Each structure stands twice: as structure tokens, then as C-alpha cells.
Amino acid sequence: MATPSPSSSRKLLGRLSLPERRFVADALRAETVGGVLLLVAAVAALIWANTPALTHSYTAVRDFHIGPGSLGLDLSIQHWAADGLLAIFFFVAGIELKRELVAGDLREPKAAALPVIAALCGMAVPALVYALVTTLGNGSMDGWAVPTATDIAFALAVLAVIGTSLPSALRAFLLTLAVVDDLFAILIIAVFFTHEIDFLALGGAVVGLVLFWFLLRRNVRGWYVYVPLALVVWGLMYNSGVHATIAGVAMGLMLRCTRKDGEHHSPGEHIEHVIRPVSAGLAVPLFALFSAGVSLSDEAIGQVFTRPETLGVVLGLVVGKTVGIFGGTWLAARFTRAELNEDLAWPDVFAVASLAGIGFTVSLLIGELAFAGDAVLTDEVKAAVLSGSLIAAVLACVLLKLRDRRYRALTEAEERDEDLDGIPDIYEEHNPEYHLRMARIYENKAAEHRRKAEAAAAGPAEAPPGSRTEGNRPA
């Protein structure tokens, strides 16, 4: 009988189980496509807002109001994008979080410790960096939460653009980090950016959420039931003073993400599969289009690196995120006595930590909430988010490219399937049937080569009519 491995030999960033690897691959594939669209939308917003002939039209469209004023929903296009469309993004985030808690890495305390500690440190250190910079520069502390968020879609878009393929363990680490990051960003928005509460509207939203939960538990089906109910809950949550995206998170967390006998997908997985393209392909890019259009004049860019609030955001993303996540991971390994996966090295963790410094969607949202009364500072903070994310992306690209050859070798090994059974060979190393299949494959190949060798030794066969030989090949 094999002796169980001691806890001290537990691997850090070890190989994923096959189901988890497949889920991560599917999730990151969708996030990558959404990230590219997000990148395109951000560039389009900057061009639209900074082209002299088009600047006025961008402002006019962004500030155009639409919606029923009698329901308190006469909002600008930008406001609809931030409070309405991002509720879809947070709905998907809620489903991802629920799945991680009940079926993913976060369901086991030991496995959850690493990403949770890394994510917490990756949020705390940027906030401390911002606080230090603004304190020394006599700036406003209101933006402390801006550099705490990671944008997984934008980070994956950067990977897609530079053509770097991370091993699945690092990709899963990055994805889980982002899920935990989203959870704490949601808590920050709910706790620190809720000022006045309309308890009647909030009570109505809670009643709507209870009804939503009850219908799910009764297995009531039909989008025509849930979509109108979700819109009512969202409207009540908005009018309550609590940020409306919280309604999306709450409904996402209520979905069942575990499979029953006979189910290929849980309801949560099915709905996430349906809604994710709407979130990644429409909601988030439109939010970026109407939030990322900030001035990039020499004066505005100069303000980013001279004003304490904006400098705090840049340093928080570039330095705080990298130091926080890398330091949190090292501490988790140090105190749990976990050994780093032998295929990876600590510079790999540092590179991924720097990649997490790309903060976009949630950072822009928090920037709008933190400086809602100061339009000029809001735009400057947005410019700081863009600048910090760009610097973090460039730094991560350099670090990841240094190890690109190693990453490609690891990825090829993870995906190799020589027996063509649909399961990567690396997951069948301890399966006797796999080795017997491979033995038959190599025996057949060996027999074929022996036949070819015997035919070659017997001399060249007579060339068929009309074939070309070496002698009559045209020059």
C-alpha cells in the first residue's frame, strides 16, 4: 500500500484535475474573446473622445438621457452602461463565484487558502500604496479602492495579443484570483459606496430576490418568468441607493451549480453559458466604450504622474498588485509548507502577479463611484487606470516572454493525446490500459517500419508508367 504523502509535500500550483482543466479552458476561451472586444472598445472610446471633430458627438451620446423618469430611471447612456449592463457582468461573476464555492477550488479550505490569501494581499497592498502616496501628497483618500480590482478579460486579451500560452495551473490561478477579487470588489461597492438607503425600495428588492430564490427551488422554468422579475429587482435595487449591480450578484449566487444524476450541466452552468456571450460581447465592451473615453492631452497625461490620487492609482496597480499577489502567494507557501510545482518557478508567479495589475472594468466603475462629484478628477483617475494597466501589461509581457519557450513545452505536454482517446496522456500515466494501448500503437509502427526497411533493402521497385525518376526530373 502506498504511503500517503505528508502535508509538507503538497504541491503549490499543481496539476488540475481533468474536469477542472476542461472547465478552466472553456471559461478562459470565452474570457479571451470578450477581452479582445473589450480592448477594441477601449481603443475606440479613446479615438472617439480624442479626435477633435468627434469629441462633441462622444460627449453628446454618452450624456444623452433616456428612461422612465417616473420610475427614477431617467439615466444617461453612460449611467445605463455602468449600472444596467454591468449588472449582467456581475450576474455572471456571481455564478462563477458560486461554482468555485461548491464545485471548484474554493470548496476545499486547503485548496482555497492560496488564491484567497493571494487575492486579499493583492487588494490590501494596492490600497496601502494608494493611501501612502495620497497621504504624502495631501490627496484625497476617496479612491483607495480603485487599484484593488483585476480585470481577467483584459489580462487574457493581452495574452492573446502577445501569443503567450500559460500552463493550465497558472491560468487557473489567475482565474480563481479574479473570482475572489470580484467577490471583494462587490463587498467594497456594497459597503463603502452606499450612502443613503431607501428602505422601502430595498425591502421590495429583497422580496423580489426571495421570490427569485423560491421559483428556482420549485424548478420553475422559463425566461419569461425570470427576466421580468430580474428587471424589477434591478430597478428596486437601483432606487434603494445600493448599487444596482449587487442585484446581479445576488441572483447569480442563488443558481444551483452542482449537477444532479443524469444532468450534463447544472442550471448555473447552463445559464452562464447562455449569458456569458452577452456579458463579454456586449455589456462590458459597451461599458468600456462610454467610460474609457478620457482626454489624453499632454496636460492630462502629465496630471496622471503628478497628482497624488492618480499617481496612487498607477503605483497601486503596477507595484501594489504585483507585490501583494506575489507576497501573498509566497507567504501561503511558507506557512502551509507547500512546495511549488516543479514545472514552475517563482519568477512565473511574479509574472502572473504583474499581469493581475491590469485593472479596467471594475476599477473604472469604482473610480466613477469614488469621485462622482468631481468630473475632472473622475476622468483623471480613469486615465490613471488606463496608464497603470498599460504599464502592468507591458511589464507582464516582458516577463512572460522570457519564459515563453518553457510555457509552450508545458502546454504541449498537457495537450498531447497520442492514443487519440480524447484524454491528454499526462492524465493517464497511472492507467495500465493506457500503457497497453501505447504499446500496441508503437508495435504497429515498428512493424510498419520493418516492412519499409525490408522493401528498401530488396531494391527499388519498378517505377509505374508515367512516373518521374531522379534522372528525368526537369531542372
FENWO-V277964 format. One record per backbone hydrogen bond with DSSP energy under -0.5 kcal/mol. CO is the residue of the C=O (numbers start at 0). NH is the residue of the N-H. E is the energy in kcal/mol with one decimal. If there is no record, write none. Layout:
co:CO nh:NH e:E
co:CO nh:NH e:E
//
This chain:
co:5 nh:8 e:-2.0
co:6 nh:9 e:-1.5
co:9 nh:338 e:-2.4
co:10 nh:13 e:-0.6
co:11 nh:340 e:-2.6
co:16 nh:20 e:-2.6
co:17 nh:21 e:-2.2
co:18 nh:22 e:-2.3
co:19 nh:23 e:-2.7
co:20 nh:24 e:-2.4
co:21 nh:25 e:-2.3
co:22 nh:26 e:-2.8
co:23 nh:27 e:-2.8
co:24 nh:28 e:-1.8
co:25 nh:29 e:-1.8
co:26 nh:30 e:-2.2
co:27 nh:31 e:-2.3
co:28 nh:32 e:-1.8
co:29 nh:33 e:-2.3
co:30 nh:34 e:-2.5
co:31 nh:35 e:-2.1
co:32 nh:36 e:-1.9
co:33 nh:37 e:-2.3
co:34 nh:38 e:-2.5
co:35 nh:39 e:-2.3
co:36 nh:40 e:-2.6
co:37 nh:41 e:-2.4
co:38 nh:42 e:-2.2
co:39 nh:43 e:-2.5
co:40 nh:44 e:-2.3
co:41 nh:45 e:-2.1
co:42 nh:46 e:-2.3
co:43 nh:47 e:-2.8
co:44 nh:48 e:-2.6
co:45 nh:49 e:-1.4
co:46 nh:50 e:-0.9
co:49 nh:51 e:-0.7
co:50 nh:53 e:-2.4
co:50 nh:54 e:-1.7
co:53 nh:57 e:-2.1
co:54 nh:58 e:-2.2
co:55 nh:59 e:-2.4
co:56 nh:60 e:-2.5
co:57 nh:61 e:-2.7
co:58 nh:62 e:-2.2
co:60 nh:63 e:-1.0
co:61 nh:77 e:-2.1
co:63 nh:76 e:-1.4
co:65 nh:74 e:-1.7
co:66 nh:68 e:-0.7
co:67 nh:70 e:-1.1
co:67 nh:72 e:-2.2
co:68 nh:71 e:-1.9
co:72 nh:74 e:-1.5
co:74 nh:65 e:-2.9
co:75 nh:79 e:-2.7
co:76 nh:80 e:-2.2
co:77 nh:81 e:-2.2
co:78 nh:82 e:-3.0
co:78 nh:83 e:-0.6
co:79 nh:83 e:-2.1
co:79 nh:84 e:-1.8
co:80 nh:85 e:-1.3
co:83 nh:86 e:-0.9
co:83 nh:87 e:-0.6
co:84 nh:87 e:-1.2
co:84 nh:88 e:-1.2
co:85 nh:89 e:-2.6
co:86 nh:90 e:-1.6
co:87 nh:91 e:-2.1
co:88 nh:92 e:-2.0
co:89 nh:93 e:-2.2
co:90 nh:94 e:-1.8
co:91 nh:95 e:-2.5
co:92 nh:96 e:-2.4
co:93 nh:97 e:-2.5
co:94 nh:98 e:-2.6
co:95 nh:99 e:-2.4
co:96 nh:100 e:-2.1
co:97 nh:101 e:-1.8
co:98 nh:102 e:-3.2
co:98 nh:103 e:-1.5
co:99 nh:105 e:-0.6
co:99 nh:106 e:-0.5
co:103 nh:106 e:-1.5
co:104 nh:107 e:-0.9
co:106 nh:108 e:-0.5
co:107 nh:111 e:-2.7
co:108 nh:112 e:-1.5
co:109 nh:113 e:-0.6
co:110 nh:114 e:-0.6
co:111 nh:115 e:-2.2
co:112 nh:116 e:-2.7
co:113 nh:117 e:-2.8
co:114 nh:118 e:-2.6
co:115 nh:119 e:-2.6
co:116 nh:120 e:-2.6
co:117 nh:121 e:-2.2
co:118 nh:122 e:-0.6
co:119 nh:122 e:-1.0
co:119 nh:123 e:-2.8
co:120 nh:124 e:-2.3
co:122 nh:126 e:-1.4
co:123 nh:127 e:-2.2
co:124 nh:128 e:-2.8
co:125 nh:129 e:-2.6
co:126 nh:130 e:-2.4
co:127 nh:131 e:-2.6
co:128 nh:132 e:-2.5
co:129 nh:133 e:-2.7
co:130 nh:134 e:-2.1
co:131 nh:135 e:-2.3
co:132 nh:136 e:-1.7
co:133 nh:138 e:-3.4
co:134 nh:137 e:-0.9
co:139 nh:142 e:-0.5
co:140 nh:143 e:-1.7
co:142 nh:145 e:-1.6
co:144 nh:147 e:-1.4
co:145 nh:148 e:-0.8
co:149 nh:151 e:-0.8
co:150 nh:154 e:-2.2
co:151 nh:155 e:-2.4
co:152 nh:156 e:-2.0
co:153 nh:157 e:-1.9
co:154 nh:158 e:-1.7
co:155 nh:159 e:-2.4
co:156 nh:160 e:-2.4
co:157 nh:161 e:-2.3
co:158 nh:162 e:-1.0
co:158 nh:163 e:-1.8
co:163 nh:165 e:-0.7
co:166 nh:169 e:-0.5
co:166 nh:170 e:-2.0
co:167 nh:171 e:-2.8
co:168 nh:172 e:-2.0
co:169 nh:173 e:-2.2
co:170 nh:174 e:-2.5
co:171 nh:175 e:-2.8
co:172 nh:176 e:-2.4
co:173 nh:177 e:-2.0
co:174 nh:178 e:-2.0
co:175 nh:179 e:-2.4
co:176 nh:180 e:-2.7
co:177 nh:181 e:-2.5
co:178 nh:182 e:-2.0
co:179 nh:183 e:-2.1
co:180 nh:184 e:-2.2
co:181 nh:185 e:-2.5
co:182 nh:186 e:-1.9
co:183 nh:187 e:-2.4
co:184 nh:188 e:-2.5
co:185 nh:189 e:-2.5
co:186 nh:190 e:-2.7
co:187 nh:191 e:-2.7
co:187 nh:192 e:-0.6
co:188 nh:192 e:-1.1
co:192 nh:194 e:-0.6
co:196 nh:198 e:-0.9
co:197 nh:201 e:-2.5
co:198 nh:202 e:-2.5
co:199 nh:203 e:-2.0
co:200 nh:204 e:-2.2
co:201 nh:205 e:-2.3
co:202 nh:206 e:-2.4
co:203 nh:207 e:-2.3
co:204 nh:208 e:-2.2
co:205 nh:209 e:-2.5
co:206 nh:210 e:-2.3
co:207 nh:211 e:-2.3
co:208 nh:212 e:-2.5
co:209 nh:213 e:-2.5
co:210 nh:214 e:-2.5
co:211 nh:215 e:-1.8
co:212 nh:216 e:-2.2
co:213 nh:217 e:-1.6
co:214 nh:219 e:-2.5
co:215 nh:218 e:-1.5
co:221 nh:224 e:-1.6
co:221 nh:225 e:-1.5
co:222 nh:226 e:-2.9
co:224 nh:228 e:-1.2
co:225 nh:229 e:-2.8
co:226 nh:230 e:-2.2
co:227 nh:231 e:-2.1
co:228 nh:232 e:-2.5
co:229 nh:233 e:-2.6
co:230 nh:234 e:-2.5
co:231 nh:235 e:-2.4
co:232 nh:236 e:-2.6
co:233 nh:237 e:-2.6
co:234 nh:238 e:-2.1
co:235 nh:239 e:-1.0
co:236 nh:240 e:-0.6
co:236 nh:241 e:-0.6
co:237 nh:240 e:-1.1
co:239 nh:197 e:-2.8
co:242 nh:245 e:-2.0
co:243 nh:246 e:-1.3
co:243 nh:247 e:-0.7
co:244 nh:248 e:-1.8
co:245 nh:249 e:-2.5
co:246 nh:250 e:-2.2
co:247 nh:251 e:-2.1
co:248 nh:252 e:-2.3
co:249 nh:253 e:-0.8
co:250 nh:254 e:-0.6
co:251 nh:254 e:-0.9
co:255 nh:267 e:-2.8
co:259 nh:262 e:-2.3
co:265 nh:269 e:-2.5
co:266 nh:270 e:-2.7
co:267 nh:271 e:-2.5
co:268 nh:272 e:-2.1
co:269 nh:273 e:-1.6
co:270 nh:274 e:-3.0
co:271 nh:275 e:-2.7
co:272 nh:276 e:-0.5
co:274 nh:277 e:-0.7
co:274 nh:278 e:-2.3
co:275 nh:279 e:-3.5
co:276 nh:280 e:-2.3
co:277 nh:281 e:-1.4
co:277 nh:282 e:-2.6
co:278 nh:283 e:-2.6
co:281 nh:285 e:-2.2
co:282 nh:286 e:-2.0
co:283 nh:287 e:-2.5
co:284 nh:288 e:-2.4
co:285 nh:289 e:-1.7
co:286 nh:290 e:-0.8
co:287 nh:290 e:-0.6
co:287 nh:291 e:-2.6
co:291 nh:293 e:-2.0
co:296 nh:300 e:-2.7
co:297 nh:301 e:-2.2
co:298 nh:302 e:-1.9
co:299 nh:303 e:-1.2
co:300 nh:304 e:-0.9
co:301 nh:304 e:-0.6
co:302 nh:305 e:-1.0
co:302 nh:306 e:-2.7
co:306 nh:310 e:-2.8
co:307 nh:311 e:-2.3
co:308 nh:312 e:-1.4
co:309 nh:313 e:-2.3
co:310 nh:314 e:-2.7
co:311 nh:315 e:-2.0
co:312 nh:316 e:-2.3
co:313 nh:317 e:-2.6
co:314 nh:318 e:-2.1
co:314 nh:319 e:-2.2
co:315 nh:320 e:-1.6
co:318 nh:322 e:-2.8
co:319 nh:323 e:-2.7
co:320 nh:324 e:-2.6
co:321 nh:325 e:-2.2
co:322 nh:326 e:-2.6
co:323 nh:327 e:-2.6
co:324 nh:328 e:-2.3
co:325 nh:329 e:-2.5
co:326 nh:330 e:-2.5
co:327 nh:331 e:-2.3
co:328 nh:332 e:-2.2
co:329 nh:333 e:-2.5
co:330 nh:334 e:-2.7
co:331 nh:335 e:-1.4
co:332 nh:336 e:-0.7
co:332 nh:337 e:-1.1
co:338 nh:11 e:-3.9
co:340 nh:343 e:-2.2
co:344 nh:347 e:-1.4
co:344 nh:348 e:-1.1
co:345 nh:349 e:-2.2
co:346 nh:350 e:-2.1
co:347 nh:351 e:-2.1
co:348 nh:352 e:-2.3
co:349 nh:353 e:-2.1
co:350 nh:354 e:-1.8
co:351 nh:355 e:-1.7
co:353 nh:356 e:-1.3
co:354 nh:357 e:-1.6
co:356 nh:358 e:-1.1
co:357 nh:150 e:-3.1
co:357 nh:359 e:-0.5
co:359 nh:363 e:-3.2
co:360 nh:364 e:-2.0
co:361 nh:365 e:-2.8
co:362 nh:366 e:-2.4
co:363 nh:367 e:-2.1
co:364 nh:368 e:-2.0
co:365 nh:369 e:-3.0
co:366 nh:370 e:-1.8
co:368 nh:371 e:-0.9
co:370 nh:373 e:-1.8
co:373 nh:377 e:-2.3
co:374 nh:378 e:-2.1
co:375 nh:379 e:-2.0
co:376 nh:380 e:-2.6
co:377 nh:381 e:-2.2
co:378 nh:382 e:-2.3
co:379 nh:383 e:-1.9
co:380 nh:384 e:-2.2
co:381 nh:385 e:-2.4
co:382 nh:386 e:-2.6
co:383 nh:387 e:-3.1
co:384 nh:388 e:-2.4
co:385 nh:389 e:-2.1
co:386 nh:390 e:-2.5
co:387 nh:391 e:-2.6
co:388 nh:392 e:-2.4
co:389 nh:393 e:-2.4
co:390 nh:394 e:-2.5
co:391 nh:395 e:-2.6
co:392 nh:396 e:-2.5
co:393 nh:397 e:-2.1
co:394 nh:398 e:-2.2
co:395 nh:399 e:-3.0
co:396 nh:400 e:-2.4
co:397 nh:401 e:-1.3
co:398 nh:402 e:-0.5
co:399 nh:402 e:-1.1
co:400 nh:403 e:-1.1
co:402 nh:406 e:-2.4
co:403 nh:407 e:-2.6
co:404 nh:408 e:-1.8
co:405 nh:409 e:-2.2
co:406 nh:410 e:-2.6
co:407 nh:411 e:-2.5
co:408 nh:412 e:-2.0
co:409 nh:413 e:-2.0
co:410 nh:414 e:-1.5
co:411 nh:415 e:-1.2
co:415 nh:424 e:-3.1
co:416 nh:419 e:-1.3
co:423 nh:426 e:-1.9
co:424 nh:427 e:-2.2
co:427 nh:430 e:-1.9
co:429 nh:431 e:-0.6
co:430 nh:433 e:-0.6
co:430 nh:434 e:-1.4
co:431 nh:435 e:-2.1
co:432 nh:436 e:-2.4
co:433 nh:437 e:-2.5
co:434 nh:438 e:-2.1
co:435 nh:439 e:-2.1
co:436 nh:440 e:-2.2
co:437 nh:441 e:-2.6
co:438 nh:442 e:-2.4
co:439 nh:443 e:-2.5
co:440 nh:444 e:-2.0
co:441 nh:445 e:-2.7
co:442 nh:446 e:-2.5
co:443 nh:447 e:-2.1
co:444 nh:448 e:-2.2
co:445 nh:449 e:-2.1
co:446 nh:450 e:-2.2
co:447 nh:451 e:-2.1
co:448 nh:452 e:-2.4
co:449 nh:453 e:-2.5
co:450 nh:454 e:-2.2
co:451 nh:455 e:-2.3
co:452 nh:456 e:-2.2
co:453 nh:457 e:-1.6
co:455 nh:458 e:-1.0
co:463 nh:466 e:-2.0
co:469 nh:472 e:-0.6
//
